[in-house]
Amino acid sequence: MARSPQDQTPSGGDDYSELRSLLLAPEQSRLERLQEQVERIDLTARNLSRVLPDAIELRGEGDTQLTQALTPHVSDALSRSVRKRPHMIAEAIAPIMMPAIRQAIANALRSMVQSLNQTVEHSLSIRSLRWRFESFRTGKPFAEIVLLHTLLYRIEQVFLIHKDSGLLLAHAAGESVAVQDQTLVSGMLSAIRSFVQDSFGAAPGESLNTLQVGELTVWIEQGSAAILAAVIRGTPPESLRLHLQETLDRLHRERQEALAAFVGDASSFTGAKPLLEDCLQAQFESRARTMSPLVWMLLVGLLSGAAIWGFSAYREREQWQAYLDRIRSEPGLVVTSTGTEGGRWRVNGLRDPLAADPASLLQESGLRPDRVVGSWSPYYALDPDLVLKRARILLAPPAGLQLAMDSSRLVADGVALVEWLQQSRALARLIPGVSLYDDRGAISQTLTQLTQEVTGAWILFESGVGAPLSTDQLREVRHLAEVLRRVDGLARMVDTSVLVHITGQADALGQSETNQRLSEARAQAVLDALRPGDFGRVKFRADGIGTVSALSRHSTTNDALDRRVSFQITVAPFP
């Protein structure tokens, strides 16, 4: 420790020590404090963590060695972390990437719609045919040819360049624009600008404002700290310069400090890109929208086709409805469901075998058979007309007999054979829709016809002959017996009885007693020939009435008729 001047002994060594103390005392004290600090340093992890952030910050301010040392380790750690937990990185960068992705998608869709609209608009005109030929000749896409012919101007790129250093601060480019190295382009622009100023001795207030490179024009707006260069295709209006200048002024106001402190790091100008993108304007040729003849022809064709299709569809629908109405009105056809199937009409229903054929009705409706699909299931309809039709087919009535329907009652009227009448009773019960079969009228008329045939018949005899019957007489009696058997059958069907009264006669020749016996013999001979035992419901009675003169005063006009046997039939009323 240094001694005070009062304690020092005035000698040569002391003088040297005092001089050394005066000269080196501050540094010696500083070294002692540093030694004390070094000795007290405890390089534990806890202590190191306290000073490590400040140490890194202090080391990184003016020295890139720490950055170079840490870069490979940080990159490796980040790569491993991404491989192990990619979702963490995705969640971390999502707030930054999603707006950029949405904006990129929106710009892509806008560009695609714009290109599509132009292509469609010019795809059917005569001019478009010429452009298609040009596309074929030059090998360029048709959309690009359309763009070249309809574009008035378009700002394809905008560069914000630091005025003094010539470095690129920010850049924006339109969609579908081939972008070169922005830094290289900005450097070339700065070099050209400096070359022009140096070569042509431009005054401080004069500068390069416009460049023309082939189809491209470069407008350069000068600012106090930055310049704005716009690459334009086509012929832009002068009013566009005002917009560029306003944008540049706004950038100067909002980024004044960053422009003043710019030393090469352009990261602080990332937020300027939206302002540059607002400068990416375009204008296309506006012309009267007159449709080409091909478009008119196409529209007329489409409208004509639509009108024809609409009329055909309307007419077909009307025919379909008329067809359904006709089917529904037909007895024996029942529509259960309708609709469409595979572009065709469809109808499902029930059909009586005796009903009208739906295919024939379809032909009458005018509909094409291939436009309708029908499915019909068989059933027996109870419509009186169909029941009567079914009865006529099944019973096959003879010519003299008529069938009719009275509600559900089948009525037979007329004359028919006894056998048919007997069979019809059994079959009529099997006809669907017939609840009752009424054949009393047919039986009554048939019975009347048969009894008239019997009562109108005579068996004539020779004079003085009673029995036995001759061959001709037996043939006539057998015929009458056959008729009476039919009468007997009818009487069985209606459960009634028939009485046949056989009357024998004689002429006036001879004695009356003889004639009486002769007439009785003739009646009995006929009765025996009829065989009464063969009948169940028919009863017989035979009587002789003697001479005819006693019964008819006109019988003498024909003696043969006076020698006969006649018949009378009495039918008991039906129960």
PATOR-73630 format. One line per 2 residues: their letters; for each residue x, y, z of C-alpha. Coordinates in pm, 1 decimal. Layout:
REM PATOR-73630
A> X/Y/Z  ... .
END
This chain:
REM PATOR-73630
MA> 0.0/0.0/0.0  136.6/349.4/-75.7 .
RS> 251.8/548.8/220.0  153.2/908.5/285.1 .
PQ> 410.5/1183.1/222.0  432.9/1258.9/597.4 .
DQ> 559.7/901.9/673.9  830.2/896.8/408.9 .
TP> 1198.8/938.7/500.1  1379.9/1186.4/282.5 .
SG> 1633.7/959.9/109.0  1721.4/861.4/-253.1 .
GD> 1542.3/524.6/-240.6  1247.1/685.5/-87.4 .
DY> 1242.8/947.4/-354.8  1233.9/681.3/-618.8 .
SE> 958.4/499.1/-438.0  765.8/817.6/-394.9 .
LR> 808.7/901.6/-760.4  694.9/554.4/-856.8 .
SL> 401.6/583.7/-625.5  299.7/911.1/-780.0 .
LL> 333.4/777.2/-1132.7  197.5/423.7/-1094.1 .
AP> -32.9/446.1/-794.7  -360.7/466.5/-999.0 .
EQ> -268.1/172.7/-1225.5  -140.4/-24.1/-923.6 .
SR> -469.2/28.2/-746.3  -658.0/-73.8/-1056.7 .
LE> -447.0/-389.9/-1092.6  -502.7/-477.0/-730.3 .
RL> -877.5/-437.2/-770.4  -873.4/-649.0/-1085.0 .
QE> -666.7/-914.2/-910.7  -912.2/-909.6/-625.1 .
QV> -1204.5/-943.2/-868.2  -1033.7/-1228.9/-1052.4 .
ER> -961.2/-1406.9/-730.9  -1322.3/-1364.1/-619.9 .
ID> -1474.3/-1484.9/-948.3  -1659.8/-1811.5/-904.1 .
LT> -1703.2/-1959.2/-1255.4  -2004.9/-2161.1/-1168.2 .
AR> -2296.8/-2205.8/-1410.6  -2515.4/-1987.4/-1196.6 .
NL> -2268.6/-1699.3/-1195.2  -2190.7/-1741.9/-1561.9 .
SR> -2561.0/-1728.6/-1654.8  -2583.4/-1389.3/-1487.0 .
VL> -2320.0/-1228.4/-1701.1  -2351.4/-1433.7/-2020.2 .
PD> -2626.2/-1225.4/-2191.7  -2442.8/-900.7/-2126.3 .
AI> -2118.3/-1056.5/-2232.5  -2263.5/-1179.7/-2563.1 .
EL> -2419.1/-842.5/-2630.1  -2092.7/-659.4/-2555.3 .
RG> -1890.9/-900.8/-2768.0  -2131.1/-889.2/-3058.6 .
EG> -2148.0/-510.5/-3088.8  -1825.5/-463.3/-3276.5 .
DT> -1692.5/-810.0/-3337.8  -1832.8/-1077.3/-3575.3 .
QL> -1608.9/-1352.0/-3438.8  -1870.4/-1453.7/-3182.0 .
TQ> -2138.0/-1465.7/-3453.6  -1916.0/-1677.4/-3676.1 .
AL> -1843.9/-1912.4/-3388.7  -2205.3/-1953.7/-3285.5 .
TP> -2362.9/-1973.5/-3635.2  -2291.9/-2344.4/-3712.2 .
HV> -2400.2/-2455.1/-3364.0  -2717.4/-2248.5/-3367.5 .
SD> -2799.0/-2372.7/-3719.3  -2742.9/-2733.2/-3619.0 .
AL> -2954.5/-2693.4/-3305.9  -3232.5/-2525.3/-3504.6 .
SR> -3224.2/-2796.4/-3771.2  -3251.6/-3071.8/-3510.8 .
SV> -3532.4/-2895.0/-3334.6  -3725.1/-2855.7/-3662.2 .
RK> -3685.7/-3225.1/-3741.0  -3797.3/-3331.2/-3394.4 .
RP> -4078.2/-3083.7/-3340.4  -4183.1/-2928.5/-3672.8 .
HM> -4520.7/-2822.3/-3532.4  -4345.0/-2588.7/-3287.9 .
IA> -4170.8/-2405.1/-3573.9  -4496.6/-2398.1/-3772.0 .
EA> -4681.1/-2243.8/-3478.5  -4402.3/-1994.1/-3423.3 .
IA> -4386.8/-1865.8/-3781.1  -4760.8/-1896.6/-3852.0 .
PI> -4840.8/-1537.8/-3741.9  -4578.2/-1415.8/-3988.7 .
MM> -4631.6/-1658.2/-4277.5  -5010.9/-1675.1/-4290.7 .
PA> -5065.4/-1309.8/-4392.5  -4792.5/-1346.2/-4652.4 .
IR> -4945.5/-1671.0/-4782.6  -5292.0/-1517.5/-4799.0 .
QA> -5159.7/-1218.0/-4985.3  -4967.6/-1439.4/-5226.3 .
IA> -5275.6/-1651.8/-5293.7  -5492.1/-1343.5/-5344.0 .
NA> -5241.5/-1196.1/-5588.3  -5217.1/-1525.2/-5775.9 .
LR> -5595.3/-1554.0/-5804.2  -5629.9/-1194.0/-5914.3 .
SM> -5367.5/-1242.9/-6180.4  -5525.0/-1567.8/-6296.6 .
VQ> -5872.5/-1413.4/-6320.1  -5735.8/-1114.6/-6506.4 .
SL> -5556.0/-1336.1/-6753.2  -5859.7/-1561.4/-6791.3 .
NQ> -6092.5/-1268.5/-6852.5  -5868.2/-1130.2/-7120.4 .
TV> -5827.2/-1467.5/-7283.1  -6201.3/-1537.9/-7285.9 .
EH> -6285.6/-1190.9/-7404.0  -6058.3/-1219.2/-7701.4 .
SL> -6091.4/-1588.2/-7771.0  -6377.8/-1569.0/-8021.1 .
SI> -6318.1/-1244.4/-8206.4  -6163.1/-1202.9/-8546.9 .
RS> -5876.7/-1011.6/-8389.5  -5817.2/-1302.5/-8154.8 .
LR> -5779.5/-1533.1/-8452.8  -5507.6/-1304.7/-8583.1 .
WR> -5342.5/-1309.2/-8241.3  -5365.6/-1685.9/-8229.1 .
FE> -5184.6/-1700.2/-8559.1  -4922.0/-1466.7/-8413.8 .
SF> -4893.9/-1691.3/-8108.0  -4847.6/-1990.7/-8337.3 .
RT> -4589.9/-1805.1/-8545.9  -4384.9/-1665.2/-8257.9 .
GK> -4424.2/-1960.9/-8022.7  -4547.2/-1736.6/-7739.3 .
PF> -4848.6/-1830.3/-7527.3  -5178.3/-1685.9/-7646.2 .
AE> -5234.3/-1512.0/-7310.9  -4903.3/-1331.1/-7348.1 .
IV> -4993.0/-1215.8/-7699.8  -5327.5/-1085.0/-7572.6 .
LL> -5149.7/-902.1/-7291.9  -4903.7/-738.8/-7529.3 .
HT> -5177.9/-607.7/-7759.0  -5416.7/-487.3/-7491.1 .
LL> -5178.3/-353.4/-7230.1  -5140.5/27.4/-7213.1 .
YR> -4889.6/23.7/-6933.2  -4795.1/-179.8/-6630.8 .
IE> -4543.3/-108.2/-6352.4  -4366.7/-439.3/-6322.5 .
QV> -4106.6/-358.4/-6056.4  -4032.9/-81.2/-5805.4 .
FL> -3689.3/-26.4/-5643.4  -3621.8/186.2/-5334.5 .
IH> -3247.3/269.5/-5342.2  -3034.5/453.4/-5090.4 .
KD> -2919.1/768.8/-5261.4  -2564.0/793.6/-5128.5 .
SG> -2461.3/428.4/-5113.2  -2668.6/301.5/-5407.3 .
LL> -2775.2/-2.3/-5201.9  -3118.1/-154.6/-5237.7 .
LA> -3353.5/-72.7/-4949.0  -3675.6/-243.9/-5064.0 .
HA> -3819.1/-400.8/-5376.9  -4162.9/-500.6/-5508.2 .
AG> -4252.3/-689.5/-5828.8  -4577.7/-781.2/-5995.3 .
ES> -4709.3/-1130.1/-6056.4  -4581.2/-1324.6/-6355.8 .
VA> -4284.4/-1085.2/-6382.2  -3942.3/-1238.1/-6427.6 .
VQ> -3738.8/-1086.2/-6144.1  -3361.1/-1066.4/-6171.0 .
DQ> -3123.0/-1010.4/-5881.0  -3270.1/-697.4/-5719.7 .
TL> -2939.3/-595.8/-5559.7  -2760.5/-623.6/-5891.7 .
VS> -3028.4/-423.3/-6070.9  -3025.0/-148.4/-5807.9 .
GM> -2647.3/-132.1/-5827.8  -2659.1/-99.4/-6204.8 .
LS> -2918.0/176.7/-6180.1  -2701.6/365.1/-5932.3 .
AI> -2399.4/317.8/-6155.1  -2585.6/443.7/-6461.0 .
RS> -2717.0/739.4/-6264.5  -2367.0/827.9/-6142.3 .
FV> -2222.5/776.9/-6489.9  -2472.4/1016.0/-6641.7 .
QD> -2411.4/1279.6/-6381.6  -2033.9/1249.0/-6403.1 .
SF> -2014.6/1221.1/-6779.3  -2246.2/1502.8/-6872.9 .
GA> -2158.1/1742.9/-6593.1  -2504.4/1763.6/-6452.1 .
AP> -2572.8/2028.6/-6194.7  -2648.3/1922.5/-5832.6 .
GE> -3021.4/1969.0/-5891.5  -3017.0/1775.1/-6218.8 .
SL> -3035.8/1399.0/-6238.6  -3135.9/1107.3/-6458.9 .
NT> -3515.5/1070.8/-6455.7  -3594.8/830.3/-6739.9 .
LQ> -3433.9/526.6/-6899.5  -3560.9/339.5/-7205.7 .
VG> -3461.9/-25.1/-7239.3  -3639.7/-196.1/-7530.1 .
EL> -4009.5/-225.5/-7438.8  -3937.0/-116.3/-7082.5 .
TV> -3918.9/235.5/-6942.6  -3751.3/319.3/-6610.5 .
WI> -3875.5/623.5/-6423.9  -3647.4/749.9/-6148.3 .
EQ> -3783.1/980.2/-5879.8  -3524.7/1164.0/-5672.3 .
GS> -3550.2/1214.1/-5297.0  -3323.2/1369.8/-5034.9 .
AA> -3201.9/1032.4/-4902.3  -3345.6/772.9/-5141.6 .
IL> -3457.0/734.3/-5497.6  -3753.5/539.5/-5630.8 .
AA> -3710.4/358.4/-5963.8  -4014.5/211.1/-6141.4 .
VI> -3977.5/-35.9/-6430.6  -4275.7/19.1/-6663.9 .
RG> -4395.5/-175.5/-6968.7  -4591.6/29.8/-7218.0 .
TP> -4662.5/403.0/-7218.9  -4750.8/533.4/-6873.9 .
PE> -4939.0/861.1/-6815.2  -4749.3/1154.6/-6666.0 .
SL> -4987.8/1153.7/-6372.6  -4818.2/835.9/-6260.7 .
RL> -4507.8/1035.0/-6172.2  -4709.2/1224.1/-5911.8 .
HL> -4809.2/901.2/-5747.3  -4447.7/781.6/-5742.2 .
QE> -4328.6/1108.8/-5600.3  -4594.6/1104.2/-5326.7 .
TL> -4490.1/752.9/-5236.5  -4127.2/858.5/-5215.3 .
DR> -4216.0/1158.7/-4997.0  -4414.4/938.6/-4764.3 .
LH> -4125.7/698.3/-4733.0  -3899.8/985.5/-4640.3 .
RE> -4139.0/1103.5/-4371.7  -4198.5/761.2/-4221.6 .
RQ> -3840.4/631.5/-4256.4  -3643.2/947.7/-4195.7 .
EA> -3434.6/812.9/-3905.4  -3372.3/481.0/-4075.2 .
LA> -3253.4/657.3/-4391.8  -3021.0/879.1/-4193.6 .
AF> -2872.1/589.0/-3994.8  -2849.6/347.4/-4289.7 .
VG> -2510.5/175.6/-4299.0  -2595.5/-129.7/-4511.0 .
DA> -2863.2/-320.0/-4316.3  -3193.2/-293.4/-4510.0 .
SS> -3399.0/-495.7/-4259.9  -3558.2/-180.6/-4119.4 .
FT> -3716.0/-112.6/-4461.7  -3912.1/-438.4/-4479.2 .
GA> -4230.9/-254.0/-4383.1  -4194.2/-26.1/-4685.3 .
KP> -4284.7/-303.2/-4927.2  -4665.8/-245.8/-4909.5 .
LL> -4616.3/113.0/-5022.3  -4406.3/-6.6/-5313.9 .
ED> -4669.4/-266.7/-5404.8  -4928.7/10.4/-5426.3 .
CL> -4722.2/149.8/-5709.6  -4761.4/-172.5/-5914.4 .
QA> -5041.1/-34.5/-6125.7  -5158.8/-143.0/-6469.1 .
QF> -5407.4/-25.6/-6727.8  -5536.5/-216.9/-7025.6 .
ES> -5694.0/-108.7/-7346.3  -6052.3/-2.1/-7292.2 .
RA> -6260.6/-41.9/-7600.5  -6625.8/-74.5/-7672.4 .
RT> -6739.1/-420.8/-7590.4  -6881.6/-527.9/-7922.9 .
MS> -6934.8/-892.5/-7960.8  -6792.7/-1060.8/-8264.7 .
PL> -7016.2/-1230.0/-8524.3  -6894.5/-1566.6/-8403.8 .
VW> -7015.0/-1482.5/-8054.3  -7348.8/-1367.9/-8193.4 .
ML> -7378.5/-1687.1/-8395.3  -7289.0/-1888.9/-8091.6 .
LV> -7544.1/-1706.9/-7876.4  -7814.1/-1742.9/-8141.7 .
GL> -7730.9/-2109.8/-8170.4  -7743.6/-2154.2/-7796.0 .
LS> -8069.9/-1962.4/-7766.0  -8222.0/-2156.6/-8056.6 .
GA> -8109.2/-2482.3/-7904.2  -8244.8/-2379.7/-7566.4 .
AI> -8576.5/-2276.0/-7723.0  -8606.0/-2602.3/-7915.1 .
WG> -8511.0/-2799.9/-7608.9  -8755.2/-2605.9/-7393.4 .
FS> -9041.2/-2651.6/-7641.5  -8963.1/-3021.6/-7677.0 .
AY> -8946.3/-3061.7/-7301.4  -9276.7/-2873.5/-7257.7 .
RE> -9450.2/-3076.5/-7527.2  -9314.7/-3401.3/-7390.5 .
RE> -9433.4/-3307.8/-7042.8  -9779.5/-3229.7/-7178.0 .
QW> -9785.5/-3561.5/-7363.5  -9669.2/-3739.0/-7050.8 .
QA> -9945.7/-3579.3/-6843.8  -10205.4/-3666.4/-7109.1 .
YL> -10075.5/-4023.2/-7114.3  -10110.3/-4050.0/-6736.0 .
DR> -10462.6/-3906.4/-6748.0  -10556.3/-4157.7/-7016.6 .
IR> -10413.7/-4446.4/-6813.4  -10592.7/-4335.1/-6498.0 .
SE> -10924.0/-4318.4/-6686.5  -10889.6/-4667.6/-6828.6 .
PG> -11066.5/-4943.5/-6628.9  -10828.2/-5211.7/-6513.9 .
LV> -10522.9/-4981.5/-6499.1  -10408.8/-4840.0/-6164.5 .
VT> -10111.7/-4601.2/-6144.1  -9925.6/-4645.8/-5816.2 .
ST> -9624.2/-4417.2/-5873.7  -9466.3/-4194.5/-6136.4 .
GT> -9136.0/-4010.1/-6172.8  -8817.6/-3994.4/-6373.5 .
EG> -8533.3/-4242.9/-6394.8  -8214.8/-4189.9/-6591.1 .
GR> -8365.9/-3898.2/-6783.2  -8673.7/-4102.2/-6881.0 .
WR> -9029.9/-4103.8/-6752.5  -9127.2/-4392.1/-6531.2 .
VN> -9470.4/-4525.4/-6435.3  -9550.8/-4816.2/-6205.1 .
GL> -9894.5/-4966.0/-6159.7  -10136.2/-5258.2/-6172.5 .
RD> -10295.0/-5396.7/-6487.6  -10589.9/-5631.3/-6536.0 .
PL> -10518.3/-5882.5/-6815.2  -10832.3/-5763.9/-6997.0 .
AA> -10749.9/-5392.9/-6962.0  -10613.8/-5179.8/-7243.8 .
DP> -10248.0/-5229.0/-7330.3  -10038.1/-4937.1/-7189.5 .
AS> -9799.5/-4972.1/-7484.8  -10085.7/-4902.8/-7728.5 .
LL> -10195.1/-4603.2/-7523.7  -9834.4/-4481.2/-7525.8 .
QE> -9825.7/-4489.8/-7906.3  -10148.6/-4292.6/-7921.0 .
SG> -10006.8/-4027.6/-7683.7  -9724.2/-3937.0/-7921.2 .
LR> -9447.3/-4009.4/-7670.6  -9148.1/-4203.8/-7792.8 .
PD> -9152.2/-4555.6/-7647.9  -8787.8/-4526.2/-7542.5 .
RV> -8872.2/-4220.4/-7331.2  -9106.1/-4411.2/-7098.9 .
VG> -9032.8/-4702.2/-6870.7  -9341.0/-4885.4/-6744.5 .
SW> -9373.9/-5161.0/-6487.7  -9713.8/-5326.4/-6454.7 .
SP> -9810.5/-5596.5/-6206.0  -10110.9/-5818.8/-6285.3 .
YY> -10431.0/-5803.5/-6083.4  -10805.2/-5858.3/-6133.5 .
AL> -11001.7/-5537.3/-6156.3  -11360.9/-5527.8/-6025.6 .
DP> -11488.7/-5279.2/-6277.2  -11828.1/-5404.1/-6407.8 .
DL> -11716.7/-5375.3/-6770.4  -11408.2/-5588.0/-6711.3 .
VL> -11604.1/-5838.7/-6498.7  -11863.0/-5874.7/-6778.5 .
KR> -11586.6/-5910.1/-7035.0  -11419.4/-6174.5/-6820.8 .
AR> -11756.5/-6358.7/-6779.5  -11819.0/-6363.2/-7153.3 .
IL> -11472.2/-6507.6/-7217.2  -11505.1/-6771.2/-6947.7 .
LA> -11870.5/-6873.0/-6997.9  -11886.8/-6836.9/-7380.6 .
PP> -12264.3/-6780.3/-7389.5  -12457.0/-6910.0/-7696.4 .
AG> -12602.4/-6674.4/-7954.1  -12949.7/-6656.9/-7801.1 .
LQ> -12832.2/-6566.2/-7451.3  -12714.6/-6229.1/-7315.1 .
LA> -12504.4/-6153.9/-7009.1  -12522.6/-5826.8/-6818.5 .
MD> -12387.1/-5680.6/-6494.6  -12614.2/-5527.4/-6234.0 .
SS> -12367.7/-5391.7/-5983.3  -12182.7/-5708.3/-5880.1 .
RL> -12465.2/-5938.6/-5994.8  -12419.2/-6126.0/-6323.5 .
VA> -12754.6/-6168.1/-6501.9  -12820.4/-6423.0/-6778.8 .
DG> -13117.8/-6364.7/-7004.7  -13228.6/-6551.3/-7319.1 .
VA> -13242.8/-6908.8/-7441.8  -12960.0/-7157.4/-7404.7 .
LV> -12897.5/-7525.3/-7387.8  -12968.2/-7690.6/-7055.7 .
EW> -12612.2/-7818.9/-7041.6  -12472.1/-7466.1/-7079.9 .
LQ> -12704.4/-7336.0/-6811.2  -12587.7/-7609.3/-6575.0 .
QS> -12215.1/-7544.8/-6643.3  -12247.6/-7167.0/-6621.9 .
RA> -12374.8/-7193.2/-6264.3  -12051.7/-7364.5/-6153.2 .
LA> -11817.9/-7139.2/-6349.4  -11984.3/-6807.8/-6264.8 .
RL> -11888.0/-6848.1/-5901.4  -11519.1/-6847.8/-5998.2 .
IP> -11530.9/-6515.5/-6182.3  -11363.0/-6234.9/-5978.4 .
GV> -11607.8/-5953.6/-5920.5  -11923.8/-6165.5/-5946.0 .
SL> -12099.2/-6188.5/-5613.5  -12425.2/-6340.0/-5746.0 .
YD> -12523.9/-6523.1/-6063.0  -12888.9/-6479.0/-6164.5 .
DR> -13001.4/-6719.2/-6442.9  -13371.4/-6735.1/-6361.7 .
GA> -13461.9/-6535.6/-6670.3  -13262.0/-6765.6/-6897.3 .
IS> -13413.7/-7076.4/-6739.4  -13765.7/-6939.2/-6766.5 .
QT> -13730.2/-6847.4/-7132.7  -13561.9/-7175.8/-7217.6 .
LT> -13832.3/-7369.1/-7033.5  -14104.2/-7176.2/-7214.3 .
QL> -13942.9/-7254.6/-7548.5  -13920.4/-7623.5/-7467.1 .
TQ> -14278.9/-7647.6/-7339.7  -14404.0/-7472.2/-7651.3 .
EV> -14218.4/-7726.0/-7861.4  -14386.9/-8010.1/-7669.4 .
TG> -14736.6/-7863.2/-7666.1  -14716.5/-7786.9/-8035.4 .
AW> -14639.1/-8151.6/-8123.3  -14898.2/-8414.6/-8225.4 .
IL> -14876.1/-8788.9/-8267.3  -15113.3/-8883.7/-8551.7 .
FE> -15274.9/-9229.5/-8586.7  -15434.0/-9432.0/-8867.3 .
SG> -15809.0/-9485.4/-8848.2  -15899.1/-9756.0/-8600.0 .
VG> -15533.9/-9800.2/-8480.6  -15434.1/-9736.0/-8118.1 .
AP> -15129.0/-9945.6/-8032.7  -14854.2/-10040.8/-8081.6 .
LS> -14690.4/-9728.3/-8220.6  -14540.5/-9732.9/-8562.8 .
TD> -14171.7/-9660.8/-8629.2  -14241.4/-9302.0/-8729.2 .
QL> -14454.9/-9250.2/-8423.4  -14182.5/-9389.9/-8197.5 .
RE> -13924.4/-9153.0/-8356.6  -14148.6/-8857.2/-8280.6 .
VR> -14210.8/-8976.1/-7924.0  -13837.9/-9021.5/-7860.8 .
HL> -13776.5/-8664.8/-7978.8  -14043.5/-8541.5/-7740.5 .
AE> -13889.0/-8748.8/-7465.4  -13556.2/-8580.3/-7528.4 .
VL> -13716.0/-8238.5/-7505.5  -13894.4/-8338.3/-7184.7 .
RR> -13564.4/-8454.4/-7034.6  -13433.0/-8099.4/-7088.9 .
VD> -13745.1/-7970.6/-6920.7  -13680.8/-8209.2/-6636.6 .
GL> -13324.1/-8077.3/-6605.9  -13443.1/-7717.8/-6593.2 .
AR> -13706.1/-7811.4/-6332.3  -13427.9/-7960.4/-6120.0 .
MV> -13221.3/-7638.9/-6149.4  -13506.1/-7420.5/-6022.4 .
DT> -13645.0/-7688.5/-5788.0  -13992.2/-7695.6/-5938.9 .
SV> -14226.6/-7956.7/-6094.5  -14380.5/-8001.8/-6439.2 .
LV> -14702.0/-8184.8/-6523.7  -14746.5/-8321.9/-6878.1 .
HI> -15107.3/-8403.2/-6969.8  -15127.3/-8651.1/-7262.2 .
TG> -15464.7/-8648.7/-7438.5  -15573.6/-8915.6/-7690.8 .
QA> -15844.2/-8848.4/-7956.7  -16046.9/-9047.3/-8216.9 .
DA> -16246.8/-8950.3/-8520.4  -16619.3/-8973.3/-8549.7 .
LG> -16622.4/-9300.6/-8735.5  -16750.7/-9601.5/-8542.8 .
QS> -16918.2/-9633.3/-8207.5  -16849.3/-9380.1/-7938.7 .
ET> -16756.5/-9646.1/-7682.8  -16511.1/-9790.1/-7929.4 .
NQ> -16365.6/-9450.1/-8001.4  -16332.7/-9378.7/-7627.2 .
RL> -16134.2/-9695.0/-7574.9  -15933.6/-9620.6/-7886.2 .
SE> -15839.1/-9267.7/-7763.2  -15736.0/-9398.2/-7424.4 .
AR> -15524.5/-9667.3/-7586.4  -15350.5/-9411.2/-7804.0 .
AQ> -15267.2/-9182.7/-7498.7  -15140.3/-9477.0/-7297.4 .
AV> -14926.3/-9597.5/-7586.5  -14755.6/-9259.6/-7608.3 .
LD> -14711.1/-9242.3/-7228.7  -14547.5/-9584.5/-7227.3 .
AL> -14314.6/-9482.7/-7508.7  -14205.2/-9171.9/-7311.9 .
RP> -14089.1/-9390.7/-7018.6  -14209.2/-9180.0/-6724.4 .
GD> -13973.0/-9354.8/-6489.5  -13675.0/-9175.9/-6646.5 .
FG> -13792.8/-8834.9/-6524.5  -13758.8/-8689.1/-6179.2 .
RV> -13935.9/-8355.7/-6184.5  -14176.4/-8421.8/-6475.8 .
KF> -14502.1/-8601.1/-6402.3  -14740.0/-8746.3/-6664.1 .
RA> -15111.9/-8804.3/-6694.3  -15274.1/-8980.2/-6990.4 .
DG> -15645.3/-8948.5/-7080.2  -15868.6/-9040.7/-7376.0 .
IG> -16141.2/-8801.2/-7473.9  -16321.6/-9017.3/-7734.9 .
TV> -16443.5/-8875.7/-8064.8  -16336.4/-8536.8/-8177.8 .
SA> -16685.8/-8439.3/-8294.0  -16796.5/-8419.8/-7940.0 .
LS> -16522.8/-8163.6/-7867.2  -16496.8/-7962.4/-8188.2 .
RH> -16764.6/-7910.7/-8443.3  -16498.2/-7826.8/-8706.3 .
ST> -16296.0/-8142.3/-8666.8  -16458.5/-8307.2/-8966.5 .
TN> -16262.2/-8084.9/-9196.6  -15951.0/-8297.8/-9131.4 .
DA> -16003.4/-8652.1/-9012.3  -15626.0/-8716.0/-8964.3 .
LD> -15599.1/-8441.8/-8700.8  -15892.3/-8597.6/-8516.9 .
RR> -15687.2/-8917.0/-8471.0  -15406.6/-8774.7/-8262.3 .
VS> -15242.9/-8748.4/-7925.0  -15166.0/-8394.0/-7796.7 .
FQ> -14977.8/-8257.4/-7494.9  -15042.6/-7992.5/-7231.5 .
IT> -14774.4/-7886.3/-6982.2  -14825.2/-7714.8/-6652.6 .
VA> -14520.0/-7568.5/-6473.1  -14544.7/-7492.0/-6105.7 .
PF> -14421.3/-7142.6/-6010.3  -14051.9/-7109.4/-5922.8 .
P> -13980.8/-7103.8/-5552.9 .
END
